[in-house]
């Protein structure tokens, strides 16, 4: 199935910027690339956003930055990917179009569906401008501070991260994401924070502004001060395990996680912290995957009278209270 991107230049896109971000988005059709001319036209940087339709901070930030008509230090190509998912009602609530694959799981493999075709198209849009850096903007599934995710710990990746946040998760986990692709330049994912938090939109905007303005985008803001957290475990529910989130024990499901789980996205979760209740199946409800996607035994949890407790100090990331995301993707990531 063929799909052609819309490629908008500076003058074309200005006509759309009198519209609100949502109206602006309604005027796009499928994958859209926006090319902004920089001071140095021999170089280009790429900003990717809205790979997931329920993660709009990058879109809001891009719209704001474009409206202000900044001229970047080098050419900028902005790629807006999942227009249809974002516009599916309710707005900005669908990670991807129902009954289709998750776009950010389709960049490393081939398939016959429209989503795999789109992933290939996005890679082509990036490669044809031979970028010196790629930043992919996302929101976390739950609330929490911004952080970077990278497959490589080098000064260039730390520098890019420093425009947006102060911490970087180094991972070798292979899930088919855009970040895993080789574009012959540094590439990072920025998780801007929760999609409902205006602070997340500000993080994305300020980061875009500084990334675009920097004459040397690989210099960054004191990249040596970026905190690097290594080797996260992906904590998943096994198939058919039922789940809810509540402040009180819900006996109707196998696993009931505390409704304030998102609070643990900040700082250290100490040994012995209560995370929820297990009604059926015990710790066998969970599976822990390492960076290679291999399932591992884990001693990070214990049960005490049906209560789920941590057994050591850990860092939690991307904990959510969205049942659908927790069941289809993962509960959260942990670093011990």
C-alpha positions in Angstrom: 0.0 0.0 0.0 1.6 3.3 -1.1 1.4 6.4 1.0 2.7 9.8 0.0 3.8 12.4 2.6 2.8 16.0 2.5 6.0 18.1 2.6 5.3 21.7 3.6 7.8 24.5 3.3 8.1 27.7 5.4 5.7 29.8 3.4 3.0 27.1 3.0 2.9 26.2 6.7 2.6 29.9 7.8 -0.9 30.0 6.2 -2.0 27.3 8.7 -0.4 28.8 11.8 -3.3 31.2 12.4 -5.3 28.1 13.5 -5.3 26.5 16.9 -3.1 23.3 17.2 -6.1 21.1 16.8 -7.4 23.0 13.7 -3.9 23.0 12.4 -3.8 19.2 12.8 -7.1 18.8 11.1 -5.6 20.4 8.0 -2.9 17.7 7.7 -3.5 14.4 6.0 -1.4 11.5 7.0 2.4 11.8 7.6 3.4 15.4 7.2 6.9 16.9 7.0 7.5 20.6 7.6 10.8 22.0 6.3 12.1 25.2 7.9 15.1 27.0 6.4 18.0 27.6 8.8 20.9 30.1 8.8 23.2 27.3 7.7 21.3 25.5 4.9 24.1 22.8 4.5 23.0 21.1 7.7 19.6 19.6 8.9 18.1 18.4 12.1 15.0 16.3 12.5 12.2 16.7 15.1 9.7 13.8 15.2 6.4 14.1 17.0 3.0 12.4 17.4 4.2 8.9 16.6 1.6 8.1 19.2 -1.7 9.9 18.8 -2.2 10.3 22.6 1.1 12.1 23.1 0.5 15.6 21.9 3.1 17.7 23.8 5.5 17.7 20.8 2.7 18.9 18.5 1.7 21.7 20.8 5.3 22.8 21.1 6.0 22.6 17.4 2.9 24.7 16.7 4.0 27.3 19.2 7.6 27.4 17.9 6.4 27.7 14.3 4.0 30.4 15.1 6.8 32.5 16.6 8.7 32.2 13.3 12.1 31.5 14.6 14.9 31.0 12.2 16.9 28.0 13.4 20.7 27.7 13.2 20.4 24.9 10.6 17.5 23.5 8.5 14.8 21.7 10.5 12.6 19.0 9.3 9.6 18.3 11.5 7.7 15.1 11.0 4.2 14.7 12.3 3.3 11.0 12.1 0.0 9.8 13.5 -2.5 12.4 12.5 -5.4 10.0 12.2 -4.9 8.4 15.6 -4.6 11.9 17.3 -7.9 13.1 15.6 -9.9 9.9 16.5 -12.5 10.8 19.1 -11.9 11.5 21.9 -9.0 13.7 20.6 -5.5 12.7 21.7 -6.7 9.6 23.5 -5.7 6.8 21.0 -2.1 5.6 21.0 -2.8 4.3 17.5 -5.8 3.8 15.2 -7.9 1.0 16.7 -7.3 -2.4 15.0 -3.9 -1.2 13.7 -0.4 -1.9 14.9 1.6 0.5 17.2 3.7 2.6 14.8 6.6 2.7 17.2 6.9 -1.0 17.2 7.1 -1.3 13.4 10.4 0.5 12.4 12.7 -2.5 12.6 10.6 -5.1 10.8 8.7 -5.4 7.5 5.1 -6.1 7.0 2.3 -5.6 4.5 0.0 -3.3 6.6 -0.3 0.4 6.2 1.5 1.0 9.5 4.7 -0.8 8.3 4.5 1.3 5.1 4.2 4.4 7.2 7.2 3.4 9.3 9.3 2.9 6.2 8.1 6.3 4.8 9.1 8.1 8.0 12.6 6.5 7.8 12.9 7.7 4.2 11.9 11.3 5.2 14.6 11.3 7.8 17.4 9.7 5.7 16.8 12.0 2.7 17.8 15.1 4.6 20.9 13.4 6.1 20.4 14.9 9.6 23.1 15.7 12.1 20.7 14.8 14.9 17.2 13.3 15.5 14.9 14.0 18.5 11.7 12.0 18.9 9.2 13.7 21.2 6.8 11.6 23.3 4.7 11.8 26.5 4.8 9.3 29.3 1.7 7.2 29.9 1.4 8.6 33.4 2.4 11.9 35.0 6.0 12.5 36.0 9.1 14.5 35.1 10.7 14.6 31.6 13.6 12.2 30.8 15.5 11.0 27.8 15.8 7.4 26.5 18.8 6.4 24.4 20.5 3.3 23.1 23.9 4.9 23.3 25.7 6.8 26.1 27.9 9.3 24.4 28.5 13.1 24.8 26.4 13.8 21.7 23.3 11.9 23.1 23.8 13.5 26.5 24.1 16.9 24.8 20.8 16.4 23.0 19.1 15.3 26.2 20.3 18.3 28.1 18.1 20.7 26.0 15.0 18.9 27.5 15.8 17.2 30.8 18.4 16.2 33.3 18.3 12.4 33.2 18.8 9.7 30.5 17.8 6.1 30.6 20.3 3.9 28.7 18.6 0.9 27.2 19.4 -1.9 24.8 15.7 -3.1 24.8 14.6 -3.8 21.2 11.0 -3.1 20.5 11.0 -1.8 17.0 11.0 1.9 17.9 12.2 4.9 15.8 15.0 5.5 18.3 16.6 2.1 17.5 17.2 3.0 13.8 20.5 3.9 12.3 20.5 7.4 10.7 24.3 7.9 10.9 23.7 10.5 13.6 22.7 10.8 17.3 19.1 10.0 18.0 17.2 10.1 21.2 13.7 9.9 22.6 12.4 12.5 24.9 9.6 11.6 27.3 8.3 15.1 28.0 6.1 14.0 31.0 2.3 13.4 31.2 0.2 14.3 28.2 -2.3 16.2 30.4 0.4 18.3 32.1 1.0 21.8 30.6 4.5 21.6 32.0 5.2 18.8 29.5 4.2 21.1 26.6 6.6 23.7 28.0 9.4 21.2 28.3 8.9 20.2 24.6 8.8 23.9 23.5 11.9 25.1 25.4 13.8 22.0 24.3 12.9 22.5 20.6 13.8 26.2 20.8 17.2 25.6 22.3 17.9 22.6 20.1 17.0 24.5 17.0 18.9 27.7 18.0 22.2 25.9 18.9 24.9 26.4 16.4 26.4 23.1 17.5 23.5 20.9 18.7 26.0 18.3 20.0 27.5 20.8 22.5 24.4 21.0 24.7 24.1 22.3 28.2 26.8 20.8 30.4 26.2 17.2 29.1 28.5 15.8 31.8 25.8 16.6 34.3 23.2 14.4 32.8 22.3 11.6 35.1 22.5 8.3 33.2 20.4 5.4 34.5 21.3 2.0 33.0 19.6 -1.3 32.2 15.9 -0.9 32.9 13.7 -3.9 33.3 10.3 -3.9 31.6 7.6 -5.1 34.0 4.6 -6.6 32.2 1.4 -8.5 33.0 1.0 -11.9 31.5 -1.7 -12.5 29.0 -5.3 -12.6 30.4 -4.3 -11.1 33.8 -7.0 -8.7 34.8 -6.1 -5.3 36.3 -7.5 -2.2 37.9 -6.3 0.9 39.7 -7.8 1.9 43.0 -7.1 3.4 46.4 -8.9 0.4 47.9 -8.5 -3.3 47.2 -10.6 -4.4 44.2 -11.4 -8.1 44.5 -12.9 -8.3 41.0 -9.4 -8.5 39.3 -6.2 -10.4 39.6 -4.0 -7.4 40.2 -5.1 -4.1 41.7 -2.4 -1.4 41.6 -2.5 1.7 43.8 -4.2 4.6 42.0 -1.3 6.9 43.0 1.3 4.7 41.3 2.3 7.7 39.1 3.8 9.4 42.1 6.6 6.8 42.0 7.7 8.2 38.6 9.7 10.7 40.6 12.8 9.8 42.7 13.5 6.6 44.6 10.9 4.1 45.5 12.2 2.7 48.8 12.4 -0.9 49.9 9.1 -2.1 51.4 7.0 0.4 49.4 3.4 -0.8 49.0 2.3 -0.8 45.3 -1.0 -2.7 45.3 -2.8 -6.0 45.9 -2.6 -9.4 44.3 -5.8 -11.4 44.6 -5.1 -14.3 42.3 -2.0 -15.8 40.7 0.6 -14.3 43.0 3.8 -13.0 41.5 3.3 -15.3 38.5 1.0 -12.5 37.2 4.2 -10.6 36.2 7.0 -11.0 33.8 10.3 -9.1 33.8 12.1 -8.5 30.5 15.7 -7.4 30.1 17.1 -5.2 27.4 17.2 -8.2 25.0 13.6 -8.9 25.7 14.4 -12.1 27.5 12.2 -13.0 30.4 14.0 -13.1 33.7 13.2 -14.2 37.2 13.1 -11.3 39.6 13.3 -10.7 43.3 12.1 -7.1 43.1 8.7 -7.8 44.5 7.3 -9.8 47.4 3.8 -10.6 48.7 2.8 -10.0 52.3 -0.8 -10.8 53.1 -1.8 -10.1 49.5 0.0 -6.8 49.4 2.6 -6.1 46.7 5.8 -4.7 48.2 9.2 -3.8 46.8 12.2 -5.7 48.1 14.8 -3.1 47.5 15.2 0.6 46.6 14.3 1.0 42.9 13.5 3.7 40.3 10.2 3.5 38.5 9.5 5.1 35.1 6.4 5.4 32.9 4.1 4.0 35.5 0.5 4.6 34.3 -3.1 4.3 35.5 -4.3 3.5 32.0 -5.5 -0.1 32.1 -5.4 -0.5 28.3 -1.8 0.7 28.1 -0.6 -1.3 31.1 -2.1 -4.5 29.7 -1.1 -4.1 26.1 2.3 -2.6 26.7 3.7 -2.6 30.2 3.0 -1.6 33.8 6.2 0.4 34.2 10.0 0.2 33.9 12.2 -0.5 36.9 15.9 0.1 37.6 17.3 -1.5 40.7 
